[in-house]
Amino acid sequence: RLLETDSKSLRSVNGSRRNSGSSLVSSSSASSNLSHLEEDSWILWGRIVNEWEDVRKKKEKQVKELVRKGIPHHFRAIVWQLLCSAQSMPIKDQYSELLKMTSPCEKLIRRDIARTYPEHDFFKEKDSLGQEVLFNVMKAYSLVDREVGYCQGSAFIVGLLLMQMPEEEAFCVFVKLMQDYRLRELFKPSMAELGLCMYQFECMIQLYVHFQSQSFHTSMYASSWFLTIFLTTFPLPIATRIFDIFMSEGLEIVFRVGLALLQMNQAELLQLDMEGMLQ
């Protein structure tokens, strides 16, 4: 059924198919079906990337559905840039100059670099390439946005971008996310926007009365959900899928996933005190 659903979705975006008379789902083995589906998915995403402006205007709903199914790994770098319109930003030309400057946030950034994805091969070694490019992007951003400077949590977002693309592109995407996806407001020193998100989230949850009775405040568990888009909560493959949707639909996905987590665990949470719920 999943294969059939996927094949319908692929056909709806792709229009006429190469083999219009045949279904993607045949009587052959499941692995064969999957390989055909992956091949079709690659062809489809290749077309979407090549005809991006036209596809986004005319088939926005289908693209949204495809993003929810997951962007193929090798297309993530370019698709994320396209989704946030970061592929041709003038600020990219300033990047090398920014790296020659000194930022007042450098000590803070250096301190946190080792705590960012400490188990990931790209970042775990001291003075590794991963740690160096992560430092570069964080430093460059702290210089172009001195009001925000550097804020803990943002390095996880930049780190994920660096797993997909070179540092100049990661810098441009991060600038776009900060400007257009509410992230800059979340990371401002006052963190007023984070407080607003906490309030909005509280208004949505059925467990709020129980949480209140246990002095279990939303900021105790949900702050990192918003500040890192679940990158410190879930295993990386799942968090990356959520990030796909964040790139397409914005901060609403954090509310949706957060509510789903609480609903799935509601019965257990109602039996626990604050200490139990924190764990």
HELIX and SHEET records of a PDB file:
HELIX    1   1 LEU A    2  ASN A   14  1                                  13    
HELIX    2   2 ALA A   30  ASN A   50  1                                  21    
HELIX    3   3 TRP A   52  LYS A   58  1                                   7    
HELIX    4   4 GLU A   60  LYS A   69  1                                  10    
HELIX    5   5 HIS A   73  PHE A   75  5                                   3    
HELIX    6   6 ARG A   76  LEU A   83  1                                   8    
HELIX    7   7 PRO A   90  GLN A   94  5                                   5    
HELIX    8   8 TYR A   95  LYS A  100  1                                   6    
HELIX    9   9 GLU A  106  ILE A  113  1                                   8    
HELIX   10  10 LEU A  129  VAL A  144  1                                  16    
HELIX   11  11 SER A  154  GLN A  164  1                                  11    
HELIX   12  12 GLU A  167  ASP A  180  1                                  14    
HELIX   13  13 LEU A  183  PHE A  187  1                                   5    
HELIX   14  14 ALA A  192  MET A  204  1                                  13    
HELIX   15  15 TYR A  208  SER A  213  1                                   6    
HELIX   16  16 THR A  218  THR A  228  1                                  11    
HELIX   17  17 LEU A  236  GLU A  249  1                                  14    
HELIX   18  18 GLU A  252  MET A  264  1                                  13    
HELIX   19  19 GLN A  266  LEU A  269  1                                   4    
HELIX   20  20 MET A  274  LEU A  278  1                                   5    
END                                                                             
